[in-house]
Amino acid sequence: MPDNELTDALRAAQRGDDAGFALLWRTHHPSVLRYLRVVAGDHAEDAASETWLHVIRDLHRFHGDHDNFRGWLFRIARHRGIDEQRRKSRTRETATPPTRNAPDAAAEAAEGAATTWALTVIAGLPPDQAEAVMLRIVIGLDVATTAGILGKKPGAVRIATMRGLRRLATHPQIRTREGV
């Protein structure tokens, strides 16, 4: 979808239009969830929910276009993912998660075997490289936006991305899968 249409949806959502917000959510939620699977692991869905609650709460204060919104959204997602990791490390979760009676089609599509495998491999990188690869390569943010989200200088983002991609290129599972 063109950025100008998403900027229009953003403006509509800021005015309280449900359809505008729904379009933003449908467009960005899958990427947010994939990113958070790398940052927060099994707690990605909780972190994603918290991310969107934060967006709903503060959207009226946001200023900028759609590109700025993406940076703001992923900065929030990163903070919520880190919060979930901290919470997880402070508490021992012994309860088993509830089982679902009916599968969610959107969740099943997002959890496709290839996607899950790729996210698992990326999550195996050092954290700075994993986040840089996810934000720059998978999500497609520019260096400056990624640097702002990660609190790093643009050069550090470029280096982390390059190192992560080099590491992935030599990863045994990737080399094996390429031959398939």
MOMOPE-V534878 format. One record per residue. N is the residue number from 1. RES is the residue in three letters. BURIAL is b if it has 9 or more other ideal C-beta (glycine too) atoms within 8 Angstrom, else e. Layout:
BEGIN
N,RES,BURIAL ; N,RES,BURIAL
END
This chain:
BEGIN
1,MET,e ; 2,PRO,e ; 3,ASP,e ; 4,ASN,e ; 5,GLU,e ; 6,LEU,b ; 7,THR,b ; 8,ASP,b ; 9,ALA,b ; 10,LEU,b ; 11,ARG,b ; 12,ALA,b ; 13,ALA,b ; 14,GLN,b ; 15,ARG,e ; 16,GLY,e ; 17,ASP,e ; 18,ASP,e ; 19,ALA,e ; 20,GLY,b ; 21,PHE,b ; 22,ALA,e ; 23,LEU,b ; 24,LEU,b ; 25,TRP,b ; 26,ARG,e ; 27,THR,b ; 28,HIS,b ; 29,HIS,b ; 30,PRO,e ; 31,SER,b ; 32,VAL,b ; 33,LEU,b ; 34,ARG,b ; 35,TYR,b ; 36,LEU,b ; 37,ARG,b ; 38,VAL,b ; 39,VAL,b ; 40,ALA,b ; 41,GLY,b ; 42,ASP,e ; 43,HIS,b ; 44,ALA,b ; 45,GLU,e ; 46,ASP,b ; 47,ALA,b ; 48,ALA,b ; 49,SER,e ; 50,GLU,b ; 51,THR,b ; 52,TRP,b ; 53,LEU,e ; 54,HIS,b ; 55,VAL,b ; 56,ILE,e ; 57,ARG,e ; 58,ASP,e ; 59,LEU,b ; 60,HIS,e ; 61,ARG,e ; 62,PHE,b ; 63,HIS,e ; 64,GLY,e ; 65,ASP,e ; 66,HIS,b ; 67,ASP,b ; 68,ASN,b ; 69,PHE,b ; 70,ARG,b ; 71,GLY,b ; 72,TRP,b ; 73,LEU,b ; 74,PHE,b ; 75,ARG,b ; 76,ILE,b ; 77,ALA,b ; 78,ARG,b ; 79,HIS,e ; 80,ARG,b ; 81,GLY,b ; 82,ILE,b ; 83,ASP,b ; 84,GLU,b ; 85,GLN,b ; 86,ARG,e ; 87,ARG,b ; 88,LYS,b ; 89,SER,e ; 90,ARG,e ; 91,THR,e ; 92,ARG,e ; 93,GLU,e ; 94,THR,e ; 95,ALA,e ; 96,THR,e ; 97,PRO,e ; 98,PRO,e ; 99,THR,e ; 100,ARG,e ; 101,ASN,e ; 102,ALA,e ; 103,PRO,e ; 104,ASP,e ; 105,ALA,e ; 106,ALA,e ; 107,ALA,e ; 108,GLU,b ; 109,ALA,e ; 110,ALA,b ; 111,GLU,e ; 112,GLY,e ; 113,ALA,e ; 114,ALA,e ; 115,THR,b ; 116,THR,b ; 117,TRP,b ; 118,ALA,e ; 119,LEU,b ; 120,THR,e ; 121,VAL,b ; 122,ILE,b ; 123,ALA,b ; 124,GLY,e ; 125,LEU,b ; 126,PRO,e ; 127,PRO,e ; 128,ASP,b ; 129,GLN,b ; 130,ALA,b ; 131,GLU,b ; 132,ALA,b ; 133,VAL,b ; 134,MET,b ; 135,LEU,b ; 136,ARG,b ; 137,ILE,b ; 138,VAL,b ; 139,ILE,b ; 140,GLY,e ; 141,LEU,b ; 142,ASP,e ; 143,VAL,b ; 144,ALA,e ; 145,THR,b ; 146,THR,b ; 147,ALA,b ; 148,GLY,b ; 149,ILE,b ; 150,LEU,b ; 151,GLY,e ; 152,LYS,b ; 153,LYS,e ; 154,PRO,b ; 155,GLY,e ; 156,ALA,b ; 157,VAL,b ; 158,ARG,b ; 159,ILE,e ; 160,ALA,b ; 161,THR,b ; 162,MET,e ; 163,ARG,b ; 164,GLY,b ; 165,LEU,b ; 166,ARG,e ; 167,ARG,b ; 168,LEU,b ; 169,ALA,e ; 170,THR,e ; 171,HIS,b ; 172,PRO,e ; 173,GLN,e ; 174,ILE,b ; 175,ARG,b ; 176,THR,e ; 177,ARG,e ; 178,GLU,e ; 179,GLY,e ; 180,VAL,e
END
